[in-house]
Amino acid sequence: MATKFFIPSVNILGQGSVEEAVKDIKAFGFKRALIVTDKPLVSIGLVAKVADKLQTEDIAVSIFDGVQPNPTTANVEAGLAILNKDACDFIVSLGGGSPHDCAKGIALVATNGGSIKDYEGVDMSAKPQLPLVAINTTAGTASEMTRFCIITDEARHIKMAIVDKNTTPILSVNDPELMLDKPKSLTAATGMDALTHAVEAYVSIAANPITDACAIKAIELIKANLVNAVKDGQNIEAREQMAYAQFLAGMAFNNASLGYVHAMAHQLGGFYDLPHGVCNAILLPHVQQYNAQVVPQRLADIAVAMGENVNGLSTELAAEAAIEAIKSLSVAVDIPATLTELGVKAEDIPTLAENALKDACGLTNPKQASLEEISQIYLAAL
């Protein structure tokens, strides 16, 4: 069967990447950027630094800093209004997954028209988005290099999964110098998000040898570096290795897609406005316990990548070792143990489960679930 592999045309990684990116941006010939970001990055001066670098190269700058942690349809509309008013000819997303996803929404609607709601699903757009340069400041979502865009529909209280080749940035930038000093909780949540991407891509029914290689290497790097990155925010080596890890995980899931962890976490984010990475981390072992019924060998491979000694173990016990290793890593970086700690209520599970089954991310889960089975996974995670 023919396989398509999606990735931005140019990807810059490592210390000093931002300086290299500005040279590339100048070469594109763009005249005015809309920087899509959030207020915390404005407050620490990072947005001003990037804006200054662009302006030094005679690129004018407008700024939309209203992105929420779970970006909404209203955020997309507000950013689009600034883009149109100032006649921006390209977009720079600066931040983690939230600014990147919001920027993708703005860029897609800018060229295709209508509302971002029109593009929920897989490849619903007709035209490439406005050119987007994605500068990453966290090691987790990989949204800077994927064709995935997650936007909250406030009216329906759900997160829309927009999976579209036309949302792929033309340039991604991962400079670990921008990732220093991030809060421990953010580093932990985004790191576990990256682990979830790698695990779900590896057990996906759409996995292939390329995505497998990316996923396994990502898992190895996350196991080796996440705890150090959380404990010491100034550890540039751990930050750089986590940047590579999340990028590899992005390469994996951008092409093999995801599974029920994301399908279920999206509902928690949309319904309760909860942090995506934390929801993923809590759900990950429970969903893989369900998946172990059909892909124990895949989970055994993950156990090995996480440094577990599975010699002499049955495939089923090796799969259990992977699940326990995931739980142990969550504990080591202080992720909450249950959804109850996040305020999730049992009475909301029927609605959450029903919406999770509609999420496009679940289509590539290795075992398709009934409504009752999804509900039971939520209950197990409470």
C-alpha positions as CSV (number, residue, x, y, z in Angstrom):
1,M,0.0,0.0,0.0
2,A,1.3,3.5,-0.9
3,T,2.3,5.6,2.1
4,K,2.5,9.4,2.3
5,F,5.0,11.1,4.6
6,F,4.3,14.7,5.7
7,I,6.9,17.0,7.2
8,P,7.7,20.8,6.7
9,S,10.1,21.5,3.8
10,V,12.8,23.0,6.2
11,N,13.3,22.2,9.9
12,I,16.0,23.9,12.0
13,L,17.0,22.3,15.3
14,G,19.7,23.0,17.9
15,Q,21.2,26.0,19.7
16,G,21.2,29.1,17.6
17,S,18.3,28.0,15.4
18,V,16.4,31.3,15.7
19,E,19.2,33.2,14.1
20,E,19.3,30.8,11.2
21,A,15.6,31.0,10.8
22,V,15.6,34.8,10.5
23,K,18.0,34.4,7.6
24,D,15.6,32.0,5.9
25,I,12.6,34.2,6.5
26,K,14.4,37.1,4.9
27,A,15.2,35.0,1.9
28,F,11.5,34.1,1.5
29,G,10.8,37.8,0.7
30,F,8.0,38.3,3.1
31,K,7.0,41.9,4.1
32,R,4.9,41.7,7.2
33,A,4.5,39.0,9.9
34,L,1.7,38.3,12.2
35,I,3.3,36.9,15.4
36,V,0.7,34.6,17.0
37,T,1.6,34.0,20.7
38,D,0.4,34.2,24.3
39,K,0.7,36.8,27.0
40,P,3.2,34.9,29.2
41,L,5.8,35.0,26.4
42,V,5.1,38.7,25.9
43,S,5.7,39.3,29.6
44,I,9.1,37.6,29.7
45,G,10.2,39.6,26.6
46,L,10.6,36.7,24.2
47,V,8.1,38.1,21.7
48,A,9.9,41.4,21.6
49,K,13.2,39.7,21.0
50,V,11.9,37.8,18.0
51,A,10.0,40.8,16.7
52,D,13.3,42.9,16.9
53,K,15.2,40.2,14.9
54,L,12.5,40.4,12.2
55,Q,12.4,44.1,12.1
56,T,16.2,44.3,11.8
57,E,15.7,42.5,8.5
58,D,13.1,45.1,7.4
59,I,10.2,42.7,8.1
60,A,7.3,44.6,9.7
61,V,5.5,42.9,12.6
62,S,2.0,42.8,14.0
63,I,1.3,40.8,17.2
64,F,-1.7,38.7,18.3
65,D,-1.1,37.6,21.9
66,G,-4.6,36.5,22.8
67,V,-4.0,32.7,22.4
68,Q,-5.5,30.7,25.3
69,P,-3.9,27.5,26.6
70,N,-6.7,25.6,24.7
71,P,-7.1,27.8,21.7
72,T,-10.6,28.5,20.6
73,T,-12.6,29.4,17.5
74,A,-12.8,33.0,18.9
75,N,-9.0,33.1,19.2
76,V,-8.7,32.2,15.5
77,E,-11.2,34.9,14.5
78,A,-9.5,37.5,16.6
79,G,-6.1,36.7,15.1
80,L,-7.5,36.6,11.6
81,A,-9.0,40.1,12.1
82,I,-5.5,41.5,12.9
83,L,-4.0,39.7,10.0
84,N,-6.5,41.2,7.6
85,K,-6.4,44.7,9.1
86,D,-2.6,44.9,8.8
87,A,-2.3,43.0,5.5
88,C,0.2,40.5,6.9
89,D,1.6,38.2,4.2
90,F,2.8,35.4,6.5
91,I,2.5,34.2,10.1
92,V,5.1,33.4,12.8
93,S,3.7,31.2,15.6
94,L,5.8,31.6,18.7
95,G,5.3,29.3,21.7
96,G,4.1,25.8,22.3
97,G,1.2,23.9,20.8
98,S,-1.4,26.5,21.6
99,P,0.0,29.3,19.5
100,H,1.0,26.9,16.8
101,D,-2.5,25.4,16.5
102,C,-4.1,28.9,16.7
103,A,-1.8,30.1,14.0
104,K,-2.6,27.2,11.8
105,G,-6.3,27.9,12.2
106,I,-5.8,31.6,11.2
107,A,-3.6,30.7,8.3
108,L,-6.0,28.1,7.0
109,V,-9.0,30.3,7.1
110,A,-7.1,33.2,5.7
111,T,-6.8,31.5,2.3
112,N,-9.7,29.1,2.3
113,G,-12.4,31.4,3.8
114,G,-15.3,30.5,6.0
115,S,-14.8,29.4,9.7
116,I,-12.3,27.1,11.2
117,K,-15.2,24.9,12.1
118,D,-15.6,24.1,8.4
119,Y,-12.3,22.2,8.4
120,E,-12.9,19.8,11.2
121,G,-11.9,16.3,10.1
122,V,-9.3,15.1,7.6
123,D,-8.1,17.2,4.6
124,M,-11.2,19.3,4.4
125,S,-9.4,22.4,2.9
126,A,-8.9,23.1,-0.8
127,K,-6.0,25.5,-0.7
128,P,-2.6,25.8,1.1
129,Q,-2.7,28.0,4.1
130,L,-1.0,31.4,4.3
131,P,2.8,30.7,4.8
132,L,3.5,29.8,8.4
133,V,6.9,29.8,10.2
134,A,6.6,27.9,13.6
135,I,9.1,28.8,16.3
136,N,8.8,26.3,19.2
137,T,9.4,27.1,22.9
138,T,8.4,23.8,24.5
139,A,9.4,20.2,23.9
140,G,6.2,18.4,23.6
141,T,3.4,19.0,21.1
142,A,5.4,18.9,17.9
143,S,2.7,21.2,16.5
144,E,5.4,23.3,14.9
145,M,6.0,20.5,12.3
146,T,2.7,18.5,12.0
147,R,-0.5,18.7,10.0
148,F,-2.6,18.5,13.1
149,C,-4.5,21.5,14.4
150,I,-6.6,21.3,17.6
151,I,-9.1,24.1,18.2
152,T,-11.8,24.3,20.9
153,D,-15.3,24.9,19.7
154,E,-16.8,26.8,22.7
155,A,-20.4,26.3,21.6
156,R,-20.1,22.5,21.6
157,H,-17.5,22.3,24.4
158,I,-15.3,20.0,22.3
159,K,-11.8,20.1,20.8
160,M,-12.0,19.8,17.0
161,A,-9.3,17.7,15.4
162,I,-8.3,19.3,12.1
163,V,-5.9,16.9,10.3
164,D,-4.9,18.6,7.1
165,K,-1.8,18.6,4.9
166,N,-2.4,22.3,4.2
167,T,-1.7,23.2,7.9
168,T,1.9,22.1,7.6
169,P,4.3,25.0,8.3
170,I,6.9,25.9,5.7
171,L,9.6,26.2,8.3
172,S,9.9,24.8,11.8
173,V,12.4,26.0,14.4
174,N,13.4,24.2,17.6
175,D,16.0,26.2,19.6
176,P,16.6,24.8,23.1
177,E,17.7,28.2,24.2
178,L,14.1,29.3,24.0
179,M,13.1,26.3,26.2
180,L,15.2,27.2,29.3
181,D,13.6,28.3,32.5
182,K,10.2,26.9,31.6
183,P,8.2,25.8,34.7
184,K,8.7,22.3,35.9
185,S,5.0,21.5,35.5
186,L,5.0,22.7,31.9
187,T,8.2,20.7,31.1
188,A,6.7,17.6,32.6
189,A,3.3,17.9,30.8
190,T,4.8,18.6,27.4
191,G,7.4,15.9,27.8
192,M,4.7,13.3,28.6
193,D,2.7,14.6,25.6
194,A,5.7,13.8,23.4
195,L,5.9,10.3,24.9
196,T,2.2,9.8,24.2
197,H,2.7,10.8,20.6
198,A,5.5,8.3,20.2
199,V,3.6,5.5,21.9
200,E,0.4,6.0,20.1
201,A,2.2,6.3,16.7
202,Y,4.1,3.0,17.4
203,V,0.9,1.0,18.2
204,S,-1.1,2.7,15.4
205,I,-2.6,0.6,12.6
206,A,-1.0,3.2,10.2
207,A,2.6,2.7,11.5
208,N,5.3,1.9,9.1
209,P,9.1,1.3,9.3
210,I,9.9,5.1,9.1
211,T,7.4,6.1,11.9
212,D,8.5,3.1,14.0
213,A,12.1,4.2,13.9
214,C,11.1,7.8,14.8
215,A,8.8,6.6,17.6
216,I,11.3,4.2,19.3
217,K,14.1,6.8,19.2
218,A,11.8,9.4,20.7
219,I,10.9,7.1,23.5
220,E,14.5,6.4,24.3
221,L,15.4,10.1,24.4
222,I,12.4,11.0,26.5
223,K,13.2,8.3,29.0
224,A,16.8,9.4,29.2
225,N,16.2,13.2,29.4
226,L,12.8,14.2,30.6
227,V,13.5,13.9,34.4
228,N,16.7,15.9,34.0
229,A,14.9,18.6,32.0
230,V,12.2,18.8,34.7
231,K,14.6,18.9,37.6
232,D,17.0,21.4,36.1
233,G,15.4,23.9,33.8
234,Q,18.8,25.3,32.8
235,N,20.1,21.9,31.6
236,I,20.7,22.9,27.9
237,E,21.8,19.4,26.9
238,A,18.6,17.8,28.3
239,R,16.5,20.5,26.7
240,E,18.1,20.0,23.3
241,Q,17.7,16.2,23.5
242,M,14.0,16.7,24.5
243,A,13.6,19.0,21.5
244,Y,14.9,16.3,19.2
245,A,12.7,13.7,21.0
246,Q,9.5,15.7,20.6
247,F,10.4,16.4,16.9
248,L,10.9,12.6,16.3
249,A,7.6,11.9,18.0
250,G,6.0,14.5,15.8
251,M,7.4,12.8,12.7
252,A,6.0,9.5,13.9
253,F,2.4,10.6,14.7
254,N,2.2,13.2,11.9
255,N,2.3,10.1,9.6
256,A,1.0,7.2,11.6
257,S,-1.6,9.3,13.5
258,L,-2.6,8.7,17.1
259,G,-5.2,6.8,19.1
260,Y,-7.7,6.8,21.9
261,V,-5.4,8.7,24.4
262,H,-5.7,11.8,22.3
263,A,-9.3,11.2,21.3
264,M,-10.2,11.0,25.0
265,A,-7.9,13.8,26.1
266,H,-9.3,16.2,23.6
267,Q,-12.7,15.8,25.3
268,L,-11.3,16.6,28.7
269,G,-9.6,19.7,27.4
270,G,-12.7,20.9,25.6
271,F,-15.1,20.1,28.4
272,Y,-13.1,21.2,31.4
273,D,-10.4,23.4,29.8
274,L,-7.7,21.1,31.2
275,P,-4.0,20.9,30.2
276,H,-3.6,18.6,27.3
277,G,-0.3,17.0,28.2
278,V,-1.5,16.1,31.8
279,C,-4.6,14.5,30.4
280,N,-2.6,12.5,28.0
281,A,-0.2,11.3,30.7
282,I,-3.0,10.1,33.0
283,L,-4.8,8.3,30.2
284,L,-1.8,6.8,28.5
285,P,-1.3,3.7,30.7
286,H,-5.0,3.0,30.8
287,V,-5.4,3.1,27.1
288,Q,-2.3,0.9,26.5
289,Q,-3.7,-1.6,29.0
290,Y,-6.7,-1.8,26.7
291,N,-4.5,-2.0,23.6
292,A,-2.4,-4.8,25.1
293,Q,-5.1,-7.2,24.2
294,V,-4.1,-6.9,20.5
295,V,-0.6,-5.4,20.3
296,P,1.4,-6.9,23.2
297,Q,4.5,-7.2,21.1
298,R,4.4,-3.5,20.2
299,L,4.2,-2.6,23.9
300,A,7.0,-5.0,24.6
301,D,9.2,-3.1,22.2
302,I,8.3,0.1,24.1
303,A,9.3,-1.5,27.3
304,V,12.8,-2.1,25.8
305,A,13.0,1.5,24.6
306,M,12.2,2.7,28.1
307,G,15.1,0.7,29.5
308,E,13.2,-2.2,31.0
309,N,14.8,-5.6,31.2
310,V,12.3,-8.0,29.6
311,N,14.6,-10.9,29.1
312,G,12.8,-14.1,29.9
313,L,9.4,-12.5,30.1
314,S,6.4,-13.4,28.0
315,T,5.2,-10.9,25.5
316,E,2.2,-10.1,27.8
317,L,4.4,-9.5,30.8
318,A,6.8,-7.4,28.8
319,A,3.8,-5.3,27.7
320,E,2.9,-4.9,31.4
321,A,6.4,-3.7,32.0
322,A,5.9,-0.9,29.4
323,I,2.8,0.2,31.1
324,E,4.4,0.3,34.5
325,A,7.4,2.2,33.1
326,I,5.0,4.8,31.7
327,K,3.4,5.1,35.1
328,S,6.8,5.4,36.9
329,L,7.9,8.2,34.6
330,S,4.7,10.1,35.3
331,V,5.4,9.8,39.0
332,A,9.0,10.9,38.6
333,V,7.9,14.2,37.0
334,D,5.0,14.8,39.4
335,I,2.1,14.3,37.0
336,P,-1.3,13.9,38.9
337,A,-2.2,10.2,39.2
338,T,-5.9,10.4,38.4
339,L,-8.5,12.4,36.5
340,T,-10.4,13.0,39.8
341,E,-7.5,15.3,40.8
342,L,-8.2,17.4,37.8
343,G,-11.9,17.8,38.7
344,V,-13.3,15.2,36.2
345,K,-16.7,13.9,37.3
346,A,-18.1,10.4,36.7
347,E,-21.5,11.8,35.7
348,D,-19.8,13.5,32.7
349,I,-18.3,10.3,31.3
350,P,-21.2,9.4,29.0
351,T,-20.8,12.7,27.2
352,L,-17.0,12.5,27.1
353,A,-17.1,8.9,25.8
354,E,-19.6,9.7,23.1
355,N,-17.6,12.6,21.8
356,A,-14.3,10.7,22.0
357,L,-15.6,8.1,19.6
358,K,-16.2,10.9,17.1
359,D,-12.6,12.1,17.3
360,A,-10.5,11.4,14.2
361,C,-7.5,10.4,16.3
362,G,-9.3,7.3,17.4
363,L,-9.5,5.9,13.9
364,T,-5.9,4.5,14.0
365,N,-6.1,3.0,17.5
366,P,-5.1,-0.7,17.2
367,K,-8.4,-1.9,18.7
368,Q,-11.7,-0.2,18.0
369,A,-13.8,0.4,21.2
370,S,-17.4,0.4,22.0
371,L,-19.0,3.3,23.9
372,E,-19.0,1.1,27.0
373,E,-15.3,0.3,26.6
374,I,-14.3,4.0,26.3
375,S,-16.4,4.8,29.3
376,Q,-14.6,2.1,31.3
377,I,-11.2,3.5,30.4
378,Y,-12.3,6.9,31.6
379,L,-13.6,5.3,34.9
380,A,-10.3,3.4,35.4
381,A,-8.5,6.7,35.1
382,L,-10.6,8.6,37.6
